[in-house]
Structure formats: structure tokens, C-alpha cells
Amino acid sequence: MASIIAVLEDNQERIELMKACLEDRFHQFEHRFFANAQEMIAFLKENLQRVLLLSLDHDLEMIPKSNGKCFDPGDGKQVAEFLAGIAPSCPIILHSTNSDSVQGMTRLLRTAGWKTIRVIPTDGNNWIEAIWLRAVRDAIVESAKPKSAAIPARTSKS
């Protein structure tokens, strides 16, 4: 049974870059991407035991529907709230420019015992390969260690 790296992200350009990085460096793992918090939660309810790493964005854009209305895909905090109610099982990368919301997610998850890594998107999408990919590697290595304090935030140098 393959281990899964699951990512909550709605920006298609970021998704494509993240997929390319994961396929290049972590092709041995399955990669699942979600642009909707409820879909990710439903997936996690059935598959969390297979998840090696989670990466969560906070802000998700409204999704236009064919009838002209928009669908609210929720946000990363909803996923964090779900996770806070269950036993920690893997590290979580929080990748969002919404610092206030990420601080709340971090407190919620750490209080529940989850290991978190903060990645601050900067410099266009260069942060994905420069910072996020390293955080993925660090989280995978960290997941093999005994439970301890959270991993510190990372930022890029512009």
C-alpha cells in the first residue's frame, strides 16, 4: 500500500509546480491534490492511515459553477479543525500567505499534538522548489522520528 502526500491547494499554477517537484523527488509516493476542504476531509476520513504528509493552504478561491453561481470550497482551517479532533499521525506543512489564519491553524494543530512546518510563500512561485520541497523532505524525515516539538518556519531570501 503506497504512502500518500496530500495537498490542499487551489491555485493551478502552484499545483502543477508542486506536482512536478513531487514527481521528480518523491515519485515513490502517491500524490493527491484537493481544491476543496470538504473533499480533502472526506478523503482523510477513509485514508489518513496511508497519509505520510499533509500540506495545507488556508485561503481557497470560490469555484464558479455553470449556472453562474459560485461554490465555496471552504478553507484550510476546516481541515485543521477536523484533524484537531483525531490522533496525530503525520507532519503537516502550512503553506499560506495568510499569516493570521496560519497562526490560528498552527495553535489548533499543535495543541492537538500535530507536528507542523510553516512555509511562507514568497518570490512568486519560486518558494515551491526553494522552500516547500525542502519542507516536504524534512517532514518525511521528521515523520520517522519520535514525536517532539514542531519544526520552525522557513522563508526564502529574495
C-alpha positions as CSV (number, residue, x, y, z in Angstrom):
1,M,0.0,0.0,0.0
2,A,1.6,3.3,-1.2
3,S,2.1,6.2,1.2
4,I,0.3,9.4,0.2
5,I,1.3,13.1,0.2
6,A,-1.9,15.0,0.3
7,V,-2.1,18.7,-0.6
8,L,-4.8,21.3,-0.2
9,E,-4.2,23.9,-2.8
10,D,-6.5,25.7,-5.3
11,N,-4.0,27.6,-7.5
12,Q,-3.5,25.6,-10.7
13,E,0.0,27.0,-11.4
14,R,1.1,26.1,-7.8
15,I,-0.4,22.7,-8.2
16,E,1.4,22.0,-11.4
17,L,4.8,23.1,-9.9
18,M,4.2,21.1,-6.7
19,K,3.2,18.0,-8.8
20,A,6.4,18.4,-10.9
21,C,8.6,18.7,-7.7
22,L,6.9,15.7,-6.1
23,E,7.1,13.5,-9.2
24,D,10.8,14.4,-9.6
25,R,11.9,13.9,-6.0
26,F,9.2,11.7,-4.3
27,H,7.9,9.6,-7.2
28,Q,7.7,6.6,-4.9
29,F,4.7,8.2,-3.0
30,E,1.2,8.8,-4.3
31,H,0.3,12.5,-4.6
32,R,-3.2,13.7,-4.1
33,F,-4.3,17.3,-4.6
34,F,-7.5,18.9,-3.4
35,A,-9.0,22.3,-4.1
36,N,-11.9,21.8,-1.7
37,A,-11.7,21.4,2.1
38,Q,-14.6,19.0,2.4
39,E,-13.3,16.7,-0.3
40,M,-10.0,16.5,1.5
41,I,-11.7,15.8,4.8
42,A,-13.8,13.0,3.2
43,F,-10.6,11.6,1.7
44,L,-8.8,11.8,5.1
45,K,-11.6,10.0,6.9
46,E,-11.0,7.0,4.7
47,N,-7.3,7.2,4.0
48,L,-5.5,9.1,6.8
49,Q,-3.7,5.9,7.9
50,R,-1.9,5.9,4.5
51,V,-1.0,9.6,4.5
52,L,2.7,10.3,5.1
53,L,2.4,14.1,4.9
54,L,-0.2,16.8,4.6
55,S,0.3,20.3,3.1
56,L,-2.4,22.8,3.7
57,D,-3.2,26.2,2.2
58,H,-5.6,28.4,4.1
59,D,-7.4,30.6,1.6
60,L,-9.3,28.8,-1.2
61,E,-11.0,30.8,-4.0
62,M,-14.6,30.5,-4.8
63,I,-15.3,28.0,-7.6
64,P,-17.6,29.2,-10.4
65,K,-20.4,26.9,-11.4
66,S,-22.0,26.5,-14.8
67,N,-25.2,28.3,-13.5
68,G,-23.2,31.5,-12.8
69,K,-23.2,31.0,-9.1
70,C,-20.1,30.2,-7.0
71,F,-19.3,27.3,-4.8
72,D,-17.4,27.9,-1.5
73,P,-14.7,25.3,-1.2
74,G,-14.0,26.1,2.5
75,D,-10.5,26.7,3.8
76,G,-7.5,25.1,5.4
77,K,-8.8,25.8,8.9
78,Q,-11.7,23.4,8.3
79,V,-9.2,20.7,7.6
80,A,-7.2,21.7,10.6
81,E,-10.3,21.6,12.8
82,F,-11.1,18.1,11.6
83,L,-7.5,17.0,12.2
84,A,-7.5,18.5,15.7
85,G,-10.3,16.1,16.7
86,I,-8.3,13.0,15.8
87,A,-5.0,11.4,16.9
88,P,-1.9,12.9,15.1
89,S,-0.4,10.6,12.5
90,C,1.8,12.6,10.2
91,P,3.5,16.0,9.8
92,I,1.6,19.0,8.3
93,I,3.1,21.8,6.2
94,L,1.1,25.0,6.4
95,H,1.7,27.0,3.2
96,S,-0.2,30.2,3.0
97,T,0.4,34.0,2.9
98,N,-2.5,34.5,5.4
99,S,-0.3,34.7,8.5
100,D,-3.1,35.4,11.0
101,S,-5.1,32.3,9.8
102,V,-2.0,30.1,9.8
103,Q,-1.2,31.2,13.3
104,G,-4.6,30.0,14.4
105,M,-4.2,26.7,12.5
106,T,-0.8,26.2,14.0
107,R,-2.1,26.7,17.5
108,L,-5.1,24.4,16.9
109,L,-2.9,21.6,15.4
110,R,-0.1,21.9,17.9
111,T,-2.5,21.8,20.8
112,A,-3.9,18.6,19.4
113,G,-0.3,17.2,19.2
114,W,0.3,17.5,15.4
115,K,3.8,18.4,14.1
116,T,3.6,21.5,11.9
117,I,6.0,23.2,9.5
118,R,5.3,26.8,8.4
119,V,6.2,27.7,4.8
120,I,5.7,31.3,3.8
121,P,5.1,31.7,0.1
122,T,7.3,34.5,-1.4
123,D,9.1,35.4,-4.6
124,G,6.3,34.4,-7.0
125,N,6.1,30.7,-7.1
126,N,9.9,30.2,-6.6
127,W,9.2,29.2,-3.0
128,I,7.7,25.9,-4.1
129,E,11.0,24.5,-5.2
130,A,13.2,26.6,-2.9
131,I,11.4,26.2,0.4
132,W,8.3,23.9,0.1
133,L,10.1,21.0,-1.4
134,R,12.8,21.1,1.3
135,A,10.0,21.2,3.9
136,V,8.4,18.1,2.3
137,R,11.8,16.3,2.6
138,D,12.3,17.5,6.2
139,A,8.7,16.4,7.1
140,I,9.2,13.0,5.6
141,V,12.4,12.6,7.6
142,E,10.8,14.0,10.7
143,S,7.9,11.6,10.5
144,A,10.3,8.7,11.0
145,K,11.5,10.3,14.4
146,P,9.7,10.1,17.7
147,K,7.1,12.8,18.4
148,S,8.7,16.1,19.5
149,A,8.4,19.9,19.1
150,A,7.2,21.4,15.8
151,I,9.6,22.3,13.1
152,P,10.4,26.0,12.7
153,A,9.1,28.2,9.8
154,R,11.0,28.6,6.6
155,T,11.3,31.7,4.4
156,S,13.1,32.4,1.2
157,K,15.7,35.0,0.5
158,S,14.5,37.5,-2.1
